[in-house]
């Protein structure tokens, strides 16, 4: 039992020393990093003048007006029309116009024939 207590006691002592040593090393590392960063910033501020702060933009300045919104919707509408025109061929357009005209005239003929037949 004495050997086991000595072994466990030695293990606890050793791990405690290792833990405390690593914690101290981490603290020194953080401290050194902070000091190096501060000295680097101090040297940079001597060599380069500080940049002026950017002007603050308030929300109201960046908000689009109703006219800008209307312009954007108009432009989007024009873009969609131009894309449609670019994707369609003139022959398709002329064929569809001819078909609509043909169907309109055939509808008129049927109306005219219907009224002649009921008048007799």
NORBELJO-V687920 format. One record per run of one state. SS is the DSSP state (H for helix, E for strand, - for the rest). FROM is the first residue (numbers start at 1). TO is the last residue. If there is no record, write none. Layout:
ss=(SS & SS)
from=(FROM & FROM)
to=(TO & TO)
This chain:
ss=(- & H & - & H & - & H & - & H & -)
from=(1 & 2 & 48 & 59 & 63 & 66 & 88 & 90 & 120)
to=(1 & 47 & 58 & 62 & 65 & 87 & 89 & 119 & 120)
